[in-house]
Amino acid sequence: QVQLVESGGALVQAGGSLRLSCAASGRTFSSYPMGWFRQAPGPERDFVAAISWSGGYTVYADSVKGRFTISRDNAKNTVYLQMNSLKPEDTAVYYCAQDTTYYSGSYLGSESYEYDYWGQGTQVTVSS
């Protein structure tokens, strides 16, 4: 069983920065891609970013490209999301997730159904 625990969410002013962390346990963390998603009030959970098992490949949603950076430390079983130049529309609950499918090449999933394990989420609120 995999456990994912997010932290780092907070209330921040527009233009500010936050770094989210997601600590993993229970499975070989370093073998699998990881992703970040977010959910504002409503049913949709939107893709934010993903990173390959090695950290060598990353992919971002257009809405966060150039502002957010995903990274991982396999020695610490942790994945990070550095968020800069935050906007009110970034307000959401942020979830990390683990994809346990092996992919050859540089493919990274951007759909929630492609991820098998999820954390409980951390709230990010950006005030204007």
Salt bridges, closest charged atoms under 4 A:
ASP62 OD1 - LYS65 NZ 3.08
ASP90 OD1 - ARG38 NH1 2.88
ASP90 OD2 - ARG67 NH1 2.76
